[in-house]
Amino acid sequence: MFQKDNPTQVRILELYLDQKSYQSHLKTPHFLKYKTMTIPMVKSLKLVDMEAMDLDTAIQIFKKMPTQ
């Protein structure tokens, strides 16, 4: 994702089932390749731990918009 008013500010959102799943992902070949290849592009990196919202709200947020 990027900020509309500042398109050079990129945000990457990744969701994991739990901490174990996240730690496992960090060891995968595709992630290690991504991490190595993008080092020169990353100006700053801040990982933010988040809490999940309730399932009903999440479903509403991620529901597809009706097609026209």
PDB file of N, H, CA, C and O in Angstrom:
ATOM      1  N   MET A   1       0.849  -1.167   0.000  1.00  0.00           N
ATOM      2  CA  MET A   1       0.000   0.000   0.000  1.00  0.00           C
ATOM      3  C   MET A   1       0.897   1.233   0.000  1.00  0.00           C
ATOM      4  O   MET A   1       2.035   1.186   0.466  1.00  0.00           O
ATOM      5  N   PHE A   2       0.363   2.356  -0.536  1.00  0.00           N
ATOM      6  H   PHE A   2      -0.562   2.395  -0.915  1.00  0.00           H
ATOM      7  CA  PHE A   2       1.097   3.611  -0.478  1.00  0.00           C
ATOM      8  C   PHE A   2       0.145   4.720  -0.059  1.00  0.00           C
ATOM      9  O   PHE A   2      -1.073   4.601  -0.192  1.00  0.00           O
ATOM     10  N   GLN A   3       0.724   5.792   0.446  1.00  0.00           N
ATOM     11  H   GLN A   3       1.713   5.888   0.553  1.00  0.00           H
ATOM     12  CA  GLN A   3      -0.083   6.930   0.875  1.00  0.00           C
ATOM     13  C   GLN A   3      -0.472   7.753  -0.351  1.00  0.00           C
ATOM     14  O   GLN A   3       0.383   8.066  -1.180  1.00  0.00           O
ATOM     15  N   LYS A   4      -1.744   8.104  -0.475  1.00  0.00           N
ATOM     16  H   LYS A   4      -2.439   7.850   0.198  1.00  0.00           H
ATOM     17  CA  LYS A   4      -2.198   8.886  -1.626  1.00  0.00           C
ATOM     18  C   LYS A   4      -1.439  10.199  -1.753  1.00  0.00           C
ATOM     19  O   LYS A   4      -1.032  10.583  -2.850  1.00  0.00           O
ATOM     20  N   ASP A   5      -1.249  10.886  -0.635  1.00  0.00           N
ATOM     21  H   ASP A   5      -1.579  10.574   0.256  1.00  0.00           H
ATOM     22  CA  ASP A   5      -0.597  12.192  -0.658  1.00  0.00           C
ATOM     23  C   ASP A   5       0.923  12.105  -0.740  1.00  0.00           C
ATOM     24  O   ASP A   5       1.591  13.109  -0.985  1.00  0.00           O
ATOM     25  N   ASN A   6       1.466  10.919  -0.537  1.00  0.00           N
ATOM     26  H   ASN A   6       0.923  10.103  -0.337  1.00  0.00           H
ATOM     27  CA  ASN A   6       2.906  10.752  -0.566  1.00  0.00           C
ATOM     28  C   ASN A   6       3.214   9.346  -1.097  1.00  0.00           C
ATOM     29  O   ASN A   6       3.541   8.454  -0.315  1.00  0.00           O
ATOM     30  N   PRO A   7       3.114   9.139  -2.409  1.00  0.00           N
ATOM     31  CA  PRO A   7       3.212   7.792  -2.971  1.00  0.00           C
ATOM     32  C   PRO A   7       4.577   7.120  -2.798  1.00  0.00           C
ATOM     33  O   PRO A   7       4.717   5.932  -3.089  1.00  0.00           O
ATOM     34  N   THR A   8       5.574   7.857  -2.331  1.00  0.00           N
ATOM     35  H   THR A   8       5.460   8.821  -2.095  1.00  0.00           H
ATOM     36  CA  THR A   8       6.858   7.208  -2.072  1.00  0.00           C
ATOM     37  C   THR A   8       6.884   6.547  -0.702  1.00  0.00           C
ATOM     38  O   THR A   8       7.846   5.853  -0.374  1.00  0.00           O
ATOM     39  N   GLN A   9       5.853   6.748   0.098  1.00  0.00           N
ATOM     40  H   GLN A   9       5.071   7.312  -0.169  1.00  0.00           H
ATOM     41  CA  GLN A   9       5.734   6.103   1.398  1.00  0.00           C
ATOM     42  C   GLN A   9       4.935   4.821   1.232  1.00  0.00           C
ATOM     43  O   GLN A   9       3.721   4.856   1.028  1.00  0.00           O
ATOM     44  N   VAL A  10       5.614   3.703   1.318  1.00  0.00           N
ATOM     45  H   VAL A  10       6.600   3.674   1.483  1.00  0.00           H
ATOM     46  CA  VAL A  10       4.993   2.403   1.072  1.00  0.00           C
ATOM     47  C   VAL A  10       4.809   1.664   2.389  1.00  0.00           C
ATOM     48  O   VAL A  10       5.694   1.670   3.244  1.00  0.00           O
ATOM     49  N   ARG A  11       3.668   1.037   2.543  1.00  0.00           N
ATOM     50  H   ARG A  11       2.949   1.032   1.848  1.00  0.00           H
ATOM     51  CA  ARG A  11       3.379   0.217   3.722  1.00  0.00           C
ATOM     52  C   ARG A  11       3.062  -1.195   3.253  1.00  0.00           C
ATOM     53  O   ARG A  11       2.287  -1.387   2.316  1.00  0.00           O
ATOM     54  N   ILE A  12       3.662  -2.176   3.905  1.00  0.00           N
ATOM     55  H   ILE A  12       4.291  -2.020   4.667  1.00  0.00           H
ATOM     56  CA  ILE A  12       3.395  -3.569   3.588  1.00  0.00           C
ATOM     57  C   ILE A  12       2.660  -4.183   4.765  1.00  0.00           C
ATOM     58  O   ILE A  12       3.116  -4.095   5.905  1.00  0.00           O
ATOM     59  N   LEU A  13       1.540  -4.794   4.493  1.00  0.00           N
ATOM     60  H   LEU A  13       1.170  -4.866   3.567  1.00  0.00           H
ATOM     61  CA  LEU A  13       0.727  -5.421   5.519  1.00  0.00           C
ATOM     62  C   LEU A  13       0.760  -6.926   5.318  1.00  0.00           C
ATOM     63  O   LEU A  13       0.439  -7.424   4.239  1.00  0.00           O
ATOM     64  N   GLU A  14       1.147  -7.638   6.347  1.00  0.00           N
ATOM     65  H   GLU A  14       1.408  -7.234   7.223  1.00  0.00           H
ATOM     66  CA  GLU A  14       1.149  -9.090   6.301  1.00  0.00           C
ATOM     67  C   GLU A  14       0.417  -9.607   7.528  1.00  0.00           C
ATOM     68  O   GLU A  14       0.584  -9.093   8.634  1.00  0.00           O
ATOM     69  N   LEU A  15      -0.383 -10.619   7.316  1.00  0.00           N
ATOM     70  H   LEU A  15      -0.519 -11.037   6.418  1.00  0.00           H
ATOM     71  CA  LEU A  15      -1.156 -11.213   8.405  1.00  0.00           C
ATOM     72  C   LEU A  15      -0.700 -12.648   8.622  1.00  0.00           C
ATOM     73  O   LEU A  15      -0.496 -13.398   7.667  1.00  0.00           O
ATOM     74  N   TYR A  16      -0.543 -13.019   9.879  1.00  0.00           N
ATOM     75  H   TYR A  16      -0.709 -12.410  10.654  1.00  0.00           H
ATOM     76  CA  TYR A  16      -0.122 -14.370  10.238  1.00  0.00           C
ATOM     77  C   TYR A  16      -1.067 -14.924  11.292  1.00  0.00           C
ATOM     78  O   TYR A  16      -1.622 -14.178  12.100  1.00  0.00           O
ATOM     79  N   LEU A  17      -1.241 -16.209  11.276  1.00  0.00           N
ATOM     80  H   LEU A  17      -0.791 -16.815  10.620  1.00  0.00           H
ATOM     81  CA  LEU A  17      -2.117 -16.870  12.230  1.00  0.00           C
ATOM     82  C   LEU A  17      -1.647 -16.645  13.665  1.00  0.00           C
ATOM     83  O   LEU A  17      -2.455 -16.409  14.563  1.00  0.00           O
ATOM     84  N   ASP A  18      -0.334 -16.720  13.867  1.00  0.00           N
ATOM     85  H   ASP A  18       0.322 -16.911  13.137  1.00  0.00           H
ATOM     86  CA  ASP A  18       0.221 -16.564  15.210  1.00  0.00           C
ATOM     87  C   ASP A  18       1.723 -16.283  15.093  1.00  0.00           C
ATOM     88  O   ASP A  18       2.270 -16.250  13.990  1.00  0.00           O
ATOM     89  N   GLN A  19       2.375 -16.085  16.223  1.00  0.00           N
ATOM     90  H   GLN A  19       1.930 -16.112  17.118  1.00  0.00           H
ATOM     91  CA  GLN A  19       3.798 -15.773  16.251  1.00  0.00           C
ATOM     92  C   GLN A  19       4.638 -16.905  15.651  1.00  0.00           C
ATOM     93  O   GLN A  19       5.636 -16.655  14.975  1.00  0.00           O
ATOM     94  N   LYS A  20       4.232 -18.127  15.899  1.00  0.00           N
ATOM     95  H   LYS A  20       3.422 -18.330  16.447  1.00  0.00           H
ATOM     96  CA  LYS A  20       4.946 -19.287  15.349  1.00  0.00           C
ATOM     97  C   LYS A  20       4.917 -19.252  13.817  1.00  0.00           C
ATOM     98  O   LYS A  20       5.930 -19.515  13.169  1.00  0.00           O
ATOM     99  N   SER A  21       3.768 -18.932  13.248  1.00  0.00           N
ATOM    100  H   SER A  21       2.945 -18.719  13.774  1.00  0.00           H
ATOM    101  CA  SER A  21       3.639 -18.843  11.788  1.00  0.00           C
ATOM    102  C   SER A  21       4.525 -17.733  11.230  1.00  0.00           C
ATOM    103  O   SER A  21       5.158 -17.901  10.188  1.00  0.00           O
ATOM    104  N   TYR A  22       4.564 -16.614  11.918  1.00  0.00           N
ATOM    105  H   TYR A  22       4.049 -16.478  12.765  1.00  0.00           H
ATOM    106  CA  TYR A  22       5.406 -15.492  11.491  1.00  0.00           C
ATOM    107  C   TYR A  22       6.880 -15.887  11.521  1.00  0.00           C
ATOM    108  O   TYR A  22       7.609 -15.637  10.560  1.00  0.00           O
ATOM    109  N   GLN A  23       7.315 -16.494  12.602  1.00  0.00           N
ATOM    110  H   GLN A  23       6.723 -16.697  13.382  1.00  0.00           H
ATOM    111  CA  GLN A  23       8.713 -16.907  12.722  1.00  0.00           C
ATOM    112  C   GLN A  23       9.074 -17.936  11.648  1.00  0.00           C
ATOM    113  O   GLN A  23      10.184 -17.911  11.116  1.00  0.00           O
ATOM    114  N   SER A  24       8.165 -18.819  11.334  1.00  0.00           N
ATOM    115  H   SER A  24       7.264 -18.840  11.766  1.00  0.00           H
ATOM    116  CA  SER A  24       8.387 -19.807  10.284  1.00  0.00           C
ATOM    117  C   SER A  24       8.540 -19.123   8.925  1.00  0.00           C
ATOM    118  O   SER A  24       9.401 -19.498   8.129  1.00  0.00           O
ATOM    119  N   HIS A  25       7.714 -18.134   8.669  1.00  0.00           N
ATOM    120  H   HIS A  25       7.015 -17.829   9.316  1.00  0.00           H
ATOM    121  CA  HIS A  25       7.767 -17.389   7.404  1.00  0.00           C
ATOM    122  C   HIS A  25       9.132 -16.718   7.215  1.00  0.00           C
ATOM    123  O   HIS A  25       9.656 -16.674   6.102  1.00  0.00           O
ATOM    124  N   LEU A  26       9.700 -16.200   8.299  1.00  0.00           N
ATOM    125  H   LEU A  26       9.275 -16.236   9.204  1.00  0.00           H
ATOM    126  CA  LEU A  26      10.989 -15.510   8.209  1.00  0.00           C
ATOM    127  C   LEU A  26      12.112 -16.419   7.726  1.00  0.00           C
ATOM    128  O   LEU A  26      13.150 -15.928   7.283  1.00  0.00           O
ATOM    129  N   LYS A  27      11.927 -17.721   7.801  1.00  0.00           N
ATOM    130  H   LYS A  27      11.084 -18.120   8.160  1.00  0.00           H
ATOM    131  CA  LYS A  27      12.959 -18.681   7.405  1.00  0.00           C
ATOM    132  C   LYS A  27      12.737 -19.270   6.007  1.00  0.00           C
ATOM    133  O   LYS A  27      13.550 -20.068   5.539  1.00  0.00           O
ATOM    134  N   THR A  28      11.658 -18.891   5.345  1.00  0.00           N
ATOM    135  H   THR A  28      10.997 -18.243   5.725  1.00  0.00           H
ATOM    136  CA  THR A  28      11.368 -19.461   4.033  1.00  0.00           C
ATOM    137  C   THR A  28      12.312 -18.894   2.972  1.00  0.00           C
ATOM    138  O   THR A  28      12.733 -17.742   3.072  1.00  0.00           O
ATOM    139  N   PRO A  29      12.645 -19.690   1.962  1.00  0.00           N
ATOM    140  CA  PRO A  29      13.548 -19.211   0.902  1.00  0.00           C
ATOM    141  C   PRO A  29      13.033 -17.950   0.198  1.00  0.00           C
ATOM    142  O   PRO A  29      13.810 -17.038  -0.084  1.00  0.00           O
ATOM    143  N   HIS A  30      11.730 -17.898  -0.084  1.00  0.00           N
ATOM    144  H   HIS A  30      11.099 -18.639   0.145  1.00  0.00           H
ATOM    145  CA  HIS A  30      11.223 -16.720  -0.802  1.00  0.00           C
ATOM    146  C   HIS A  30      11.317 -15.462   0.045  1.00  0.00           C
ATOM    147  O   HIS A  30      11.577 -14.385  -0.493  1.00  0.00           O
ATOM    148  N   PHE A  31      11.116 -15.563   1.347  1.00  0.00           N
ATOM    149  H   PHE A  31      10.905 -16.437   1.785  1.00  0.00           H
ATOM    150  CA  PHE A  31      11.250 -14.380   2.196  1.00  0.00           C
ATOM    151  C   PHE A  31      12.710 -13.953   2.308  1.00  0.00           C
ATOM    152  O   PHE A  31      13.015 -12.764   2.226  1.00  0.00           O
ATOM    153  N   LEU A  32      13.607 -14.906   2.493  1.00  0.00           N
ATOM    154  H   LEU A  32      13.359 -15.872   2.559  1.00  0.00           H
ATOM    155  CA  LEU A  32      15.022 -14.573   2.602  1.00  0.00           C
ATOM    156  C   LEU A  32      15.531 -13.902   1.321  1.00  0.00           C
ATOM    157  O   LEU A  32      16.337 -12.974   1.376  1.00  0.00           O
ATOM    158  N   LYS A  33      15.054 -14.379   0.177  1.00  0.00           N
ATOM    159  H   LYS A  33      14.398 -15.133   0.132  1.00  0.00           H
ATOM    160  CA  LYS A  33      15.428 -13.738  -1.092  1.00  0.00           C
ATOM    161  C   LYS A  33      14.875 -12.325  -1.152  1.00  0.00           C
ATOM    162  O   LYS A  33      15.595 -11.393  -1.509  1.00  0.00           O
ATOM    163  N   TYR A  34      13.603 -12.154  -0.806  1.00  0.00           N
ATOM    164  H   TYR A  34      13.017 -12.911  -0.516  1.00  0.00           H
ATOM    165  CA  TYR A  34      12.977 -10.827  -0.783  1.00  0.00           C
ATOM    166  C   TYR A  34      13.762  -9.882   0.124  1.00  0.00           C
ATOM    167  O   TYR A  34      14.076  -8.759  -0.271  1.00  0.00           O
ATOM    168  N   LYS A  35      14.076 -10.330   1.327  1.00  0.00           N
ATOM    169  H   LYS A  35      13.821 -11.242   1.648  1.00  0.00           H
ATOM    170  CA  LYS A  35      14.772  -9.501   2.304  1.00  0.00           C
ATOM    171  C   LYS A  35      16.133  -9.058   1.773  1.00  0.00           C
ATOM    172  O   LYS A  35      16.506  -7.892   1.901  1.00  0.00           O
ATOM    173  N   THR A  36      16.867  -9.990   1.179  1.00  0.00           N
ATOM    174  H   THR A  36      16.564 -10.937   1.075  1.00  0.00           H
ATOM    175  CA  THR A  36      18.187  -9.679   0.633  1.00  0.00           C
ATOM    176  C   THR A  36      18.094  -8.702  -0.534  1.00  0.00           C
ATOM    177  O   THR A  36      18.876  -7.756  -0.620  1.00  0.00           O
ATOM    178  N   MET A  37      17.144  -8.930  -1.422  1.00  0.00           N
ATOM    179  H   MET A  37      16.508  -9.699  -1.351  1.00  0.00           H
ATOM    180  CA  MET A  37      17.031  -8.107  -2.633  1.00  0.00           C
ATOM    181  C   MET A  37      16.530  -6.690  -2.348  1.00  0.00           C
ATOM    182  O   MET A  37      16.839  -5.764  -3.098  1.00  0.00           O
ATOM    183  N   THR A  38      15.767  -6.513  -1.280  1.00  0.00           N
ATOM    184  H   THR A  38      15.515  -7.265  -0.670  1.00  0.00           H
ATOM    185  CA  THR A  38      15.172  -5.195  -1.013  1.00  0.00           C
ATOM    186  C   THR A  38      15.958  -4.339  -0.021  1.00  0.00           C
ATOM    187  O   THR A  38      15.597  -3.186   0.211  1.00  0.00           O
ATOM    188  N   ILE A  39      17.015  -4.877   0.561  1.00  0.00           N
ATOM    189  H   ILE A  39      17.308  -5.815   0.372  1.00  0.00           H
ATOM    190  CA  ILE A  39      17.795  -4.096   1.533  1.00  0.00           C
ATOM    191  C   ILE A  39      18.165  -2.709   0.999  1.00  0.00           C
ATOM    192  O   ILE A  39      18.004  -1.732   1.731  1.00  0.00           O
ATOM    193  N   PRO A  40      18.653  -2.576  -0.237  1.00  0.00           N
ATOM    194  CA  PRO A  40      19.024  -1.237  -0.719  1.00  0.00           C
ATOM    195  C   PRO A  40      17.834  -0.273  -0.872  1.00  0.00           C
ATOM    196  O   PRO A  40      18.021   0.943  -0.918  1.00  0.00           O
ATOM    197  N   MET A  41      16.633  -0.813  -0.950  1.00  0.00           N
ATOM    198  H   MET A  41      16.482  -1.801  -0.913  1.00  0.00           H
ATOM    199  CA  MET A  41      15.454   0.029  -1.153  1.00  0.00           C
ATOM    200  C   MET A  41      14.829   0.510   0.153  1.00  0.00           C
ATOM    201  O   MET A  41      14.033   1.449   0.142  1.00  0.00           O
ATOM    202  N   VAL A  42      15.167  -0.103   1.252  1.00  0.00           N
ATOM    203  H   VAL A  42      15.814  -0.865   1.261  1.00  0.00           H
ATOM    204  CA  VAL A  42      14.507   0.183   2.523  1.00  0.00           C
ATOM    205  C   VAL A  42      15.235   1.304   3.250  1.00  0.00           C
ATOM    206  O   VAL A  42      16.398   1.171   3.632  1.00  0.00           O
ATOM    207  N   LYS A  43      14.521   2.413   3.431  1.00  0.00           N
ATOM    208  H   LYS A  43      13.576   2.521   3.121  1.00  0.00           H
ATOM    209  CA  LYS A  43      15.090   3.548   4.148  1.00  0.00           C
ATOM    210  C   LYS A  43      14.924   3.363   5.651  1.00  0.00           C
ATOM    211  O   LYS A  43      15.820   3.702   6.424  1.00  0.00           O
ATOM    212  N   SER A  44      13.788   2.830   6.062  1.00  0.00           N
ATOM    213  H   SER A  44      13.060   2.555   5.433  1.00  0.00           H
ATOM    214  CA  SER A  44      13.549   2.540   7.472  1.00  0.00           C
ATOM    215  C   SER A  44      12.594   1.354   7.566  1.00  0.00           C
ATOM    216  O   SER A  44      11.827   1.081   6.644  1.00  0.00           O
ATOM    217  N   LEU A  45      12.657   0.668   8.680  1.00  0.00           N
ATOM    218  H   LEU A  45      13.280   0.890   9.429  1.00  0.00           H
ATOM    219  CA  LEU A  45      11.828  -0.507   8.886  1.00  0.00           C
ATOM    220  C   LEU A  45      11.376  -0.513  10.336  1.00  0.00           C
ATOM    221  O   LEU A  45      12.191  -0.507  11.258  1.00  0.00           O
ATOM    222  N   LYS A  46      10.076  -0.525  10.518  1.00  0.00           N
ATOM    223  H   LYS A  46       9.414  -0.530   9.769  1.00  0.00           H
ATOM    224  CA  LYS A  46       9.525  -0.576  11.866  1.00  0.00           C
ATOM    225  C   LYS A  46       8.407  -1.607  11.869  1.00  0.00           C
ATOM    226  O   LYS A  46       7.378  -1.426  11.217  1.00  0.00           O
ATOM    227  N   LEU A  47       8.617  -2.681  12.605  1.00  0.00           N
ATOM    228  H   LEU A  47       9.453  -2.828  13.134  1.00  0.00           H
ATOM    229  CA  LEU A  47       7.581  -3.700  12.725  1.00  0.00           C
ATOM    230  C   LEU A  47       6.661  -3.311  13.866  1.00  0.00           C
ATOM    231  O   LEU A  47       7.122  -2.923  14.939  1.00  0.00           O
ATOM    232  N   VAL A  48       5.373  -3.414  13.637  1.00  0.00           N
ATOM    233  H   VAL A  48       4.999  -3.730  12.765  1.00  0.00           H
ATOM    234  CA  VAL A  48       4.380  -3.013  14.628  1.00  0.00           C
ATOM    235  C   VAL A  48       3.496  -4.212  14.947  1.00  0.00           C
ATOM    236  O   VAL A  48       2.824  -4.745  14.063  1.00  0.00           O
ATOM    237  N   ASP A  49       3.494  -4.633  16.196  1.00  0.00           N
ATOM    238  H   ASP A  49       4.039  -4.201  16.914  1.00  0.00           H
ATOM    239  CA  ASP A  49       2.600  -5.714  16.605  1.00  0.00           C
ATOM    240  C   ASP A  49       1.182  -5.172  16.713  1.00  0.00           C
ATOM    241  O   ASP A  49       0.955  -4.101  17.275  1.00  0.00           O
ATOM    242  N   MET A  50       0.252  -5.911  16.179  1.00  0.00           N
ATOM    243  H   MET A  50       0.437  -6.781  15.722  1.00  0.00           H
ATOM    244  CA  MET A  50      -1.150  -5.488  16.179  1.00  0.00           C
ATOM    245  C   MET A  50      -1.989  -6.571  16.843  1.00  0.00           C
ATOM    246  O   MET A  50      -1.562  -7.721  16.949  1.00  0.00           O
ATOM    247  N   GLU A  51      -3.160  -6.203  17.280  1.00  0.00           N
ATOM    248  H   GLU A  51      -3.506  -5.269  17.194  1.00  0.00           H
ATOM    249  CA  GLU A  51      -4.129  -7.149  17.820  1.00  0.00           C
ATOM    250  C   GLU A  51      -5.248  -7.309  16.809  1.00  0.00           C
ATOM    251  O   GLU A  51      -5.629  -6.348  16.141  1.00  0.00           O
ATOM    252  N   ALA A  52      -5.768  -8.506  16.696  1.00  0.00           N
ATOM    253  H   ALA A  52      -5.459  -9.286  17.239  1.00  0.00           H
ATOM    254  CA  ALA A  52      -6.863  -8.770  15.761  1.00  0.00           C
ATOM    255  C   ALA A  52      -8.154  -8.151  16.266  1.00  0.00           C
ATOM    256  O   ALA A  52      -8.419  -8.121  17.468  1.00  0.00           O
ATOM    257  N   MET A  53      -8.951  -7.659  15.328  1.00  0.00           N
ATOM    258  H   MET A  53      -8.736  -7.683  14.351  1.00  0.00           H
ATOM    259  CA  MET A  53     -10.275  -7.174  15.683  1.00  0.00           C
ATOM    260  C   MET A  53     -11.234  -8.356  15.697  1.00  0.00           C
ATOM    261  O   MET A  53     -10.876  -9.460  15.286  1.00  0.00           O
ATOM    262  N   ASP A  54     -12.425  -8.126  16.162  1.00  0.00           N
ATOM    263  H   ASP A  54     -12.716  -7.229  16.496  1.00  0.00           H
ATOM    264  CA  ASP A  54     -13.379  -9.229  16.204  1.00  0.00           C
ATOM    265  C   ASP A  54     -13.719  -9.687  14.787  1.00  0.00           C
ATOM    266  O   ASP A  54     -13.677  -8.893  13.847  1.00  0.00           O
ATOM    267  N   LEU A  55     -14.049 -10.939  14.640  1.00  0.00           N
ATOM    268  H   LEU A  55     -14.083 -11.583  15.404  1.00  0.00           H
ATOM    269  CA  LEU A  55     -14.255 -11.559  13.342  1.00  0.00           C
ATOM    270  C   LEU A  55     -15.355 -10.879  12.532  1.00  0.00           C
ATOM    271  O   LEU A  55     -15.195 -10.693  11.326  1.00  0.00           O
ATOM    272  N   ASP A  56     -16.462 -10.505  13.161  1.00  0.00           N
ATOM    273  H   ASP A  56     -16.592 -10.656  14.141  1.00  0.00           H
ATOM    274  CA  ASP A  56     -17.559  -9.869  12.422  1.00  0.00           C
ATOM    275  C   ASP A  56     -17.114  -8.564  11.771  1.00  0.00           C
ATOM    276  O   ASP A  56     -17.470  -8.293  10.625  1.00  0.00           O
ATOM    277  N   THR A  57     -16.341  -7.756  12.489  1.00  0.00           N
ATOM    278  H   THR A  57     -16.052  -7.976  13.420  1.00  0.00           H
ATOM    279  CA  THR A  57     -15.842  -6.503  11.927  1.00  0.00           C
ATOM    280  C   THR A  57     -14.863  -6.772  10.803  1.00  0.00           C
ATOM    281  O   THR A  57     -14.923  -6.119   9.762  1.00  0.00           O
ATOM    282  N   ALA A  58     -13.962  -7.722  10.996  1.00  0.00           N
ATOM    283  H   ALA A  58     -13.913  -8.252  11.842  1.00  0.00           H
ATOM    284  CA  ALA A  58     -12.986  -8.056   9.958  1.00  0.00           C
ATOM    285  C   ALA A  58     -13.679  -8.504   8.678  1.00  0.00           C
ATOM    286  O   ALA A  58     -13.270  -8.112   7.585  1.00  0.00           O
ATOM    287  N   ILE A  59     -14.701  -9.306   8.797  1.00  0.00           N
ATOM    288  H   ILE A  59     -15.033  -9.625   9.685  1.00  0.00           H
ATOM    289  CA  ILE A  59     -15.445  -9.779   7.621  1.00  0.00           C
ATOM    290  C   ILE A  59     -16.049  -8.598   6.876  1.00  0.00           C
ATOM    291  O   ILE A  59     -16.009  -8.557   5.646  1.00  0.00           O
ATOM    292  N   GLN A  60     -16.602  -7.646   7.599  1.00  0.00           N
ATOM    293  H   GLN A  60     -16.635  -7.680   8.598  1.00  0.00           H
ATOM    294  CA  GLN A  60     -17.205  -6.471   6.966  1.00  0.00           C
ATOM    295  C   GLN A  60     -16.150  -5.628   6.246  1.00  0.00           C
ATOM    296  O   GLN A  60     -16.397  -5.132   5.147  1.00  0.00           O
ATOM    297  N   ILE A  61     -14.999  -5.468   6.851  1.00  0.00           N
ATOM    298  H   ILE A  61     -14.798  -5.871   7.744  1.00  0.00           H
ATOM    299  CA  ILE A  61     -13.949  -4.652   6.248  1.00  0.00           C
ATOM    300  C   ILE A  61     -13.410  -5.295   4.982  1.00  0.00           C
ATOM    301  O   ILE A  61     -13.192  -4.609   3.984  1.00  0.00           O
ATOM    302  N   PHE A  62     -13.194  -6.602   5.011  1.00  0.00           N
ATOM    303  H   PHE A  62     -13.372  -7.159   5.822  1.00  0.00           H
ATOM    304  CA  PHE A  62     -12.563  -7.274   3.887  1.00  0.00           C
ATOM    305  C   PHE A  62     -13.544  -7.851   2.869  1.00  0.00           C
ATOM    306  O   PHE A  62     -13.130  -8.495   1.905  1.00  0.00           O
ATOM    307  N   LYS A  63     -14.831  -7.627   3.077  1.00  0.00           N
ATOM    308  H   LYS A  63     -15.167  -7.104   3.860  1.00  0.00           H
ATOM    309  CA  LYS A  63     -15.827  -8.113   2.131  1.00  0.00           C
ATOM    310  C   LYS A  63     -15.668  -7.369   0.795  1.00  0.00           C
ATOM    311  O   LYS A  63     -15.415  -6.164   0.770  1.00  0.00           O
ATOM    312  N   LYS A  64     -15.818  -8.093  -0.287  1.00  0.00           N
ATOM    313  H   LYS A  64     -16.023  -9.071  -0.267  1.00  0.00           H
ATOM    314  CA  LYS A  64     -15.724  -7.464  -1.602  1.00  0.00           C
ATOM    315  C   LYS A  64     -16.843  -6.454  -1.764  1.00  0.00           C
ATOM    316  O   LYS A  64     -17.967  -6.651  -1.304  1.00  0.00           O
ATOM    317  N   MET A  65     -16.498  -5.374  -2.428  1.00  0.00           N
ATOM    318  H   MET A  65     -15.584  -5.214  -2.801  1.00  0.00           H
ATOM    319  CA  MET A  65     -17.504  -4.366  -2.768  1.00  0.00           C
ATOM    320  C   MET A  65     -18.396  -4.940  -3.884  1.00  0.00           C
ATOM    321  O   MET A  65     -17.916  -5.676  -4.747  1.00  0.00           O
ATOM    322  N   PRO A  66     -19.681  -4.603  -3.863  1.00  0.00           N
ATOM    323  CA  PRO A  66     -20.557  -5.118  -4.927  1.00  0.00           C
ATOM    324  C   PRO A  66     -20.111  -4.587  -6.282  1.00  0.00           C
ATOM    325  O   PRO A  66     -19.685  -3.438  -6.399  1.00  0.00           O
ATOM    326  N   THR A  67     -20.212  -5.435  -7.308  1.00  0.00           N
ATOM    327  H   THR A  67     -20.558  -6.368  -7.213  1.00  0.00           H
ATOM    328  CA  THR A  67     -19.843  -4.997  -8.653  1.00  0.00           C
ATOM    329  C   THR A  67     -20.977  -4.185  -9.224  1.00  0.00           C
ATOM    330  O   THR A  67     -22.145  -4.395  -8.897  1.00  0.00           O
ATOM    331  N   GLN A  68     -20.614  -3.250 -10.086  1.00  0.00           N
ATOM    332  H   GLN A  68     -19.665  -3.079 -10.351  1.00  0.00           H
ATOM    333  CA  GLN A  68     -21.603  -2.340 -10.697  1.00  0.00           C
ATOM    334  C   GLN A  68     -22.292  -2.984 -11.866  1.00  0.00           C
ATOM    335  O   GLN A  68     -23.150  -2.365 -12.495  1.00  0.00           O
TER     336      GLN A  68
END
